[in-house]
Amino acid sequence: MAGEKILVIEDETKIARVLKLELEHEGYSVSTATTGTQGLATFQEQKWDLVLLDVMLPELNGLEVLRRIRTTGDATPVILLTARDSIPDKVSGLDQGANDYITKPFQIEELLARIRVCLRVQTRTDDTLQKQELRIADLSVDEIAHTVTRRGKEIELTPKEFNLLVFLLKHQNQVLQREQIVEHVWGYDFLGDTNVVDVYIRYLRKKVDQPFDVPLIHTVRGVGYVIKE
């Protein structure tokens, strides 16, 4: 469904102009900003359905803009636009709560497809969000409050860590392949790169398992991961 509002934060005016024209042609309502400071201010002025955010921005870089957006608990889908294509940059952006990223130069058709996926995933999340608590052993997760506790101790997770834990909990005792996790937690095919799953499982274990004597997240060699008592 077109008509959604998209904010493009991009300092290269030619790219910003092309993106605005292409997106408006698809029926989206588009606004643009050329610096990180301006982009953050524009974002805070109203509600957006999706943000296209360049990583390399003047004044505030894209990752800092993203961090400030997520610090408020805002879950608006964000796709990073980056000229760099390395695992540390991917993980850094995703760790701050980005929903997706695309490396420049990119085909507009691919970007449009990724936008559609992000909007579809967000709509599905909004439509199915229910006030419920997910539990296993002494671990509990409140999806609405975005809180995680184990033995009464609150555990702080990044947005992506939280989504990964929720996905595991909704499939308790079920061995999940890395490809399944990528598809459902990141919302698109991660170009065959499932290393990010191992990275985030390691992050989760440090917070959810290691401080306690009973591990809940288990590795099934050659297959994937499972959360179980």
Helices and strands as residue ranges (DSSP letters): E 5-9, H 13-25, E 29-33, H 36-45, E 50-54, H 62-71, E 78-82, H 87-95, E 100-103, H 108-128, E 133-136, E 139-142, E 147-150, E 153-155, H 159-169, E 176-177, H 178-181, I 182-186, H 195-204, I 205-209, E 217-220, E 224-227
